[in-house]
Structure formats: C-alpha cells, structure tokens
Amino acid sequence: MKDRILLFLLPWLYRLLIGLLMATCKVRFSRRQSLEKLAADGTSWIFGSWHENTAVSVYTERDTGCAMMASDSKDGAIIARGIELCGNIPVRGSSSKGGSKAAKSMVRLLRKGHPAAITPDGPRGPRHELQTGILMISAMSGCPIVPYHFVANRQWVFTSWDRHRLPKPFSTVWVSLGTPCFVDRKRLTEEPDEVRREVTESMMENVANAERLAGLGED
C-alpha cells in the first residue's frame, strides 16, 4: 500500500515542483540547430545526457514524445511515471536489468520517428563513465547520439553519486547540445573502446561548453 501511495504522489509532486521552479528560470538553448537538420533529413536522435541532468532534462524536453529510459526498479517506476506526466514515453530497463528488452523498445520507437534520451552512466554509475548500451542502440537504429547537458549560473549540487543538480530559483539555465555522433555498427564491433572514448569526449566537451555559457568552471 505504501509503495502504491508513493508511486502516485511522488511523480505528481515532482511535476508540480519542477514546473514551479523552472517557471522562475530563464532557459537558453545552445547549438539546438543540429536537431533541426536531423529532423529535416528524417532522422531521429538519442540525447546522451549524464545522470546528473535527469530531474531537469525530463522537464526541459517535456511534451516532445521523447522515449526516455528509466531503470526497471521501484525508483525507476517513480521516474517512469514522472516521464509520463511530462508528456514523454518511459522505456523500462537498464544495463543491469531488462536491458535487451529496453534496447529493442528504444530502437523500435526511434525507427518510428521518436527522439530518445538515455543516461549512459546510469542507473548507478560510475559518474561520467559511458556504458555500451547507448552505443548499441545508436548503431542498431542508425540514429546519432546528441550530447545533452544543462548548467545553471546558480545551482544546487547534491552529494549523491552522480552529483545531481537543480537550478536555483530565478537563475539562467543553459542547455547545451553537442555534435551528433553516428555510431557505425561494424566499427563498434571491431573497436568498441575507441568508439566509447570518442563519444565520451564529445559528451564531456559539451559539458565544458555548458559550463562556459553559464560562467562556471569545472567542478
């Protein structure tokens, strides 16, 4: 009974509070024109966003029909419901549980034209260590990984493993998008470590760009 109550209440509380918080903030996007080009070419994309972005990115991409990965756990059920309340599509699974089924669901939705979002260091880290699931989904679907990261000029940074962050009220939030990374299926098989290194570097360059825009240095 307690779990069912929490599953009902917490997602609604998240949707209410994040909506109120973000309504006080100015949100600025950087390099979003790359998505316009992909859309014009009829290509979907996969946002590659580190786990620390989850609370904000689910909201900033609200009502876009984005397929978002949520772990197949009790906490993941709460996150999945929050994704639904923000007008997007939860896909349950992770590297540790339900991964194959989730990957197939993601590929199917991408091929139908939905964008997708994956936290490649989730659900438990290590922080900023890219796991191979996002690479496999990109290669199987033919859709590129687009690095996605936000930084606010004033923000709270928590002591969780991912150093999760939230913008403070009335701050300016910069959402930076990186260069789309297409993953070749044959090369991923032959050089997985090199492909992982290249995508990680692209994501970290995008983190640095968001921090520059917000006027912050490296953490």
TORKOL-4160 file (C-alpha; in steps of 0.2 Angstrom, whole numbers, padded with zeros to 4 digits, m for minus):
219
<pt num="1" X="0000" Y="0000" Z="0000"/>
<pt num="2" X="0014" Y="0012" Z="0005"/>
<pt num="3" X="0023" Y="0009" Z="m0012"/>
<pt num="4" X="0007" Y="0012" Z="m0022"/>
<pt num="5" X="0004" Y="0029" Z="m0012"/>
<pt num="6" X="0022" Y="0034" Z="m0016"/>
<pt num="7" X="0021" Y="0029" Z="m0034"/>
<pt num="8" X="0005" Y="0040" Z="m0036"/>
<pt num="9" X="0011" Y="0055" Z="m0025"/>
<pt num="10" X="0030" Y="0057" Z="m0029"/>
<pt num="11" X="0028" Y="0059" Z="m0048"/>
<pt num="12" X="0014" Y="0072" Z="m0046"/>
<pt num="13" X="0025" Y="0081" Z="m0033"/>
<pt num="14" X="0040" Y="0081" Z="m0045"/>
<pt num="15" X="0029" Y="0088" Z="m0059"/>
<pt num="16" X="0022" Y="0102" Z="m0049"/>
<pt num="17" X="0038" Y="0107" Z="m0040"/>
<pt num="18" X="0050" Y="0106" Z="m0056"/>
<pt num="19" X="0037" Y="0116" Z="m0066"/>
<pt num="20" X="0036" Y="0130" Z="m0052"/>
<pt num="21" X="0055" Y="0130" Z="m0051"/>
<pt num="22" X="0058" Y="0131" Z="m0070"/>
<pt num="23" X="0045" Y="0144" Z="m0072"/>
<pt num="24" X="0056" Y="0156" Z="m0062"/>
<pt num="25" X="0071" Y="0152" Z="m0073"/>
<pt num="26" X="0077" Y="0158" Z="m0090"/>
<pt num="27" X="0081" Y="0143" Z="m0101"/>
<pt num="28" X="0093" Y="0146" Z="m0115"/>
<pt num="29" X="0097" Y="0133" Z="m0128"/>
<pt num="30" X="0114" Y="0132" Z="m0137"/>
<pt num="31" X="0118" Y="0123" Z="m0153"/>
<pt num="32" X="0100" Y="0116" Z="m0155"/>
<pt num="33" X="0100" Y="0119" Z="m0174"/>
<pt num="34" X="0109" Y="0102" Z="m0176"/>
<pt num="35" X="0092" Y="0094" Z="m0171"/>
<pt num="36" X="0083" Y="0104" Z="m0185"/>
<pt num="37" X="0095" Y="0097" Z="m0198"/>
<pt num="38" X="0092" Y="0079" Z="m0192"/>
<pt num="39" X="0073" Y="0082" Z="m0192"/>
<pt num="40" X="0074" Y="0089" Z="m0210"/>
<pt num="41" X="0083" Y="0074" Z="m0215"/>
<pt num="42" X="0070" Y="0062" Z="m0207"/>
<pt num="43" X="0082" Y="0056" Z="m0194"/>
<pt num="44" X="0078" Y="0054" Z="m0176"/>
<pt num="45" X="0091" Y="0056" Z="m0162"/>
<pt num="46" X="0097" Y="0050" Z="m0145"/>
<pt num="47" X="0100" Y="0063" Z="m0132"/>
<pt num="48" X="0116" Y="0057" Z="m0122"/>
<pt num="49" X="0114" Y="0065" Z="m0105"/>
<pt num="50" X="0124" Y="0061" Z="m0089"/>
<pt num="51" X="0113" Y="0055" Z="m0075"/>
<pt num="52" X="0115" Y="0072" Z="m0065"/>
<pt num="53" X="0104" Y="0080" Z="m0078"/>
<pt num="54" X="0089" Y="0069" Z="m0076"/>
<pt num="55" X="0077" Y="0080" Z="m0065"/>
<pt num="56" X="0079" Y="0095" Z="m0076"/>
<pt num="57" X="0081" Y="0086" Z="m0093"/>
<pt num="58" X="0064" Y="0076" Z="m0091"/>
<pt num="59" X="0056" Y="0093" Z="m0089"/>
<pt num="60" X="0065" Y="0104" Z="m0102"/>
<pt num="61" X="0061" Y="0091" Z="m0116"/>
<pt num="62" X="0043" Y="0089" Z="m0110"/>
<pt num="63" X="0029" Y="0086" Z="m0122"/>
<pt num="64" X="0041" Y="0080" Z="m0136"/>
<pt num="65" X="0036" Y="0062" Z="m0137"/>
<pt num="66" X="0054" Y="0058" Z="m0132"/>
<pt num="67" X="0057" Y="0040" Z="m0127"/>
<pt num="68" X="0066" Y="0040" Z="m0110"/>
<pt num="69" X="0075" Y="0026" Z="m0102"/>
<pt num="70" X="0070" Y="0023" Z="m0084"/>
<pt num="71" X="0078" Y="0008" Z="m0073"/>
<pt num="72" X="0067" Y="m0007" Z="m0070"/>
<pt num="73" X="0066" Y="m0004" Z="m0051"/>
<pt num="74" X="0055" Y="0003" Z="m0038"/>
<pt num="75" X="0064" Y="0020" Z="m0040"/>
<pt num="76" X="0063" Y="0018" Z="m0059"/>
<pt num="77" X="0044" Y="0016" Z="m0058"/>
<pt num="78" X="0043" Y="0033" Z="m0050"/>
<pt num="79" X="0054" Y="0041" Z="m0063"/>
<pt num="80" X="0044" Y="0032" Z="m0077"/>
<pt num="81" X="0028" Y="0040" Z="m0071"/>
<pt num="82" X="0036" Y="0057" Z="m0070"/>
<pt num="83" X="0041" Y="0055" Z="m0088"/>
<pt num="84" X="0023" Y="0051" Z="m0092"/>
<pt num="85" X="0017" Y="0066" Z="m0083"/>
<pt num="86" X="0029" Y="0077" Z="m0093"/>
<pt num="87" X="0022" Y="0071" Z="m0110"/>
<pt num="88" X="0035" Y="0058" Z="m0114"/>
<pt num="89" X="0037" Y="0039" Z="m0116"/>
<pt num="90" X="0045" Y="0029" Z="m0102"/>
<pt num="91" X="0055" Y="0014" Z="m0108"/>
<pt num="92" X="0059" Y="0002" Z="m0093"/>
<pt num="93" X="0076" Y="m0006" Z="m0092"/>
<pt num="94" X="0094" Y="m0003" Z="m0088"/>
<pt num="95" X="0112" Y="m0011" Z="m0091"/>
<pt num="96" X="0109" Y="m0021" Z="m0075"/>
<pt num="97" X="0091" Y="m0027" Z="m0078"/>
<pt num="98" X="0079" Y="m0028" Z="m0093"/>
<pt num="99" X="0092" Y="m0021" Z="m0105"/>
<pt num="100" X="0089" Y="m0031" Z="m0120"/>
<pt num="101" X="0070" Y="m0028" Z="m0120"/>
<pt num="102" X="0073" Y="m0010" Z="m0117"/>
<pt num="103" X="0085" Y="m0008" Z="m0131"/>
<pt num="104" X="0073" Y="m0016" Z="m0143"/>
<pt num="105" X="0059" Y="m0005" Z="m0137"/>
<pt num="106" X="0070" Y="0010" Z="m0140"/>
<pt num="107" X="0076" Y="0005" Z="m0157"/>
<pt num="108" X="0058" Y="0002" Z="m0162"/>
<pt num="109" X="0052" Y="0020" Z="m0156"/>
<pt num="110" X="0067" Y="0028" Z="m0164"/>
<pt num="111" X="0063" Y="0020" Z="m0181"/>
<pt num="112" X="0045" Y="0027" Z="m0179"/>
<pt num="113" X="0052" Y="0044" Z="m0178"/>
<pt num="114" X="0053" Y="0047" Z="m0159"/>
<pt num="115" X="0068" Y="0056" Z="m0152"/>
<pt num="116" X="0075" Y="0046" Z="m0137"/>
<pt num="117" X="0085" Y="0050" Z="m0121"/>
<pt num="118" X="0097" Y="0039" Z="m0112"/>
<pt num="119" X="0109" Y="0042" Z="m0097"/>
<pt num="120" X="0124" Y="0032" Z="m0101"/>
<pt num="121" X="0131" Y="0032" Z="m0084"/>
<pt num="122" X="0115" Y="0027" Z="m0075"/>
<pt num="123" X="0107" Y="0020" Z="m0065"/>
<pt num="124" X="0121" Y="0018" Z="m0053"/>
<pt num="125" X="0137" Y="0025" Z="m0061"/>
<pt num="126" X="0152" Y="0027" Z="m0060"/>
<pt num="127" X="0149" Y="0045" Z="m0064"/>
<pt num="128" X="0153" Y="0050" Z="m0082"/>
<pt num="129" X="0158" Y="0033" Z="m0087"/>
<pt num="130" X="0149" Y="0028" Z="m0103"/>
<pt num="131" X="0141" Y="0011" Z="m0104"/>
<pt num="132" X="0139" Y="0002" Z="m0120"/>
<pt num="133" X="0120" Y="0001" Z="m0121"/>
<pt num="134" X="0118" Y="0019" Z="m0129"/>
<pt num="135" X="0131" Y="0014" Z="m0142"/>
<pt num="136" X="0122" Y="m0002" Z="m0147"/>
<pt num="137" X="0105" Y="0007" Z="m0148"/>
<pt num="138" X="0113" Y="0020" Z="m0159"/>
<pt num="139" X="0121" Y="0008" Z="m0171"/>
<pt num="140" X="0106" Y="m0003" Z="m0172"/>
<pt num="141" X="0094" Y="0011" Z="m0175"/>
<pt num="142" X="0105" Y="0022" Z="m0186"/>
<pt num="143" X="0101" Y="0037" Z="m0176"/>
<pt num="144" X="0115" Y="0048" Z="m0169"/>
<pt num="145" X="0119" Y="0052" Z="m0151"/>
<pt num="146" X="0117" Y="0070" Z="m0147"/>
<pt num="147" X="0126" Y="0076" Z="m0131"/>
<pt num="148" X="0114" Y="0085" Z="m0119"/>
<pt num="149" X="0119" Y="0094" Z="m0104"/>
<pt num="150" X="0112" Y="0109" Z="m0093"/>
<pt num="151" X="0121" Y="0120" Z="m0081"/>
<pt num="152" X="0113" Y="0135" Z="m0072"/>
<pt num="153" X="0123" Y="0150" Z="m0067"/>
<pt num="154" X="0116" Y="0147" Z="m0049"/>
<pt num="155" X="0113" Y="0129" Z="m0044"/>
<pt num="156" X="0112" Y="0117" Z="m0030"/>
<pt num="157" X="0124" Y="0102" Z="m0032"/>
<pt num="158" X="0119" Y="0087" Z="m0021"/>
<pt num="159" X="0131" Y="0074" Z="m0013"/>
<pt num="160" X="0123" Y="0059" Z="m0022"/>
<pt num="161" X="0135" Y="0048" Z="m0033"/>
<pt num="162" X="0130" Y="0057" Z="m0048"/>
<pt num="163" X="0131" Y="0075" Z="m0040"/>
<pt num="164" X="0114" Y="0078" Z="m0046"/>
<pt num="165" X="0110" Y="0096" Z="m0048"/>
<pt num="166" X="0095" Y="0108" Z="m0049"/>
<pt num="167" X="0095" Y="0126" Z="m0054"/>
<pt num="168" X="0091" Y="0139" Z="m0040"/>
<pt num="169" X="0075" Y="0150" Z="m0042"/>
<pt num="170" X="0077" Y="0164" Z="m0054"/>
<pt num="171" X="0093" Y="0158" Z="m0062"/>
<pt num="172" X="0098" Y="0156" Z="m0080"/>
<pt num="173" X="0099" Y="0138" Z="m0086"/>
<pt num="174" X="0109" Y="0134" Z="m0101"/>
<pt num="175" X="0105" Y="0118" Z="m0111"/>
<pt num="176" X="0120" Y="0114" Z="m0122"/>
<pt num="177" X="0119" Y="0101" Z="m0136"/>
<pt num="178" X="0134" Y="0093" Z="m0144"/>
<pt num="179" X="0139" Y="0087" Z="m0161"/>
<pt num="180" X="0128" Y="0072" Z="m0167"/>
<pt num="181" X="0139" Y="0056" Z="m0166"/>
<pt num="182" X="0134" Y="0042" Z="m0178"/>
<pt num="183" X="0140" Y="0025" Z="m0172"/>
<pt num="184" X="0145" Y="0013" Z="m0186"/>
<pt num="185" X="0139" Y="m0005" Z="m0181"/>
<pt num="186" X="0154" Y="m0013" Z="m0189"/>
<pt num="187" X="0167" Y="m0001" Z="m0181"/>
<pt num="188" X="0158" Y="m0003" Z="m0164"/>
<pt num="189" X="0161" Y="m0022" Z="m0165"/>
<pt num="190" X="0179" Y="m0020" Z="m0170"/>
<pt num="191" X="0184" Y="m0005" Z="m0160"/>
<pt num="192" X="0172" Y="m0004" Z="m0145"/>
<pt num="193" X="0184" Y="0005" Z="m0133"/>
<pt num="194" X="0189" Y="0018" Z="m0146"/>
<pt num="195" X="0170" Y="0022" Z="m0151"/>
<pt num="196" X="0166" Y="0023" Z="m0132"/>
<pt num="197" X="0181" Y="0035" Z="m0130"/>
<pt num="198" X="0176" Y="0046" Z="m0144"/>
<pt num="199" X="0158" Y="0048" Z="m0138"/>
<pt num="200" X="0163" Y="0051" Z="m0120"/>
<pt num="201" X="0175" Y="0065" Z="m0126"/>
<pt num="202" X="0161" Y="0073" Z="m0136"/>
<pt num="203" X="0149" Y="0072" Z="m0121"/>
<pt num="204" X="0162" Y="0080" Z="m0110"/>
<pt num="205" X="0166" Y="0094" Z="m0122"/>
<pt num="206" X="0148" Y="0098" Z="m0122"/>
<pt num="207" X="0148" Y="0098" Z="m0103"/>
<pt num="208" X="0163" Y="0111" Z="m0104"/>
<pt num="209" X="0153" Y="0121" Z="m0116"/>
<pt num="210" X="0138" Y="0122" Z="m0105"/>
<pt num="211" X="0149" Y="0127" Z="m0090"/>
<pt num="212" X="0157" Y="0141" Z="m0101"/>
<pt num="213" X="0140" Y="0148" Z="m0106"/>
<pt num="214" X="0134" Y="0148" Z="m0088"/>
<pt num="215" X="0150" Y="0157" Z="m0082"/>
<pt num="216" X="0156" Y="0142" Z="m0072"/>
<pt num="217" X="0172" Y="0132" Z="m0071"/>
<pt num="218" X="0175" Y="0114" Z="m0070"/>
<pt num="219" X="0168" Y="0106" Z="m0054"/>
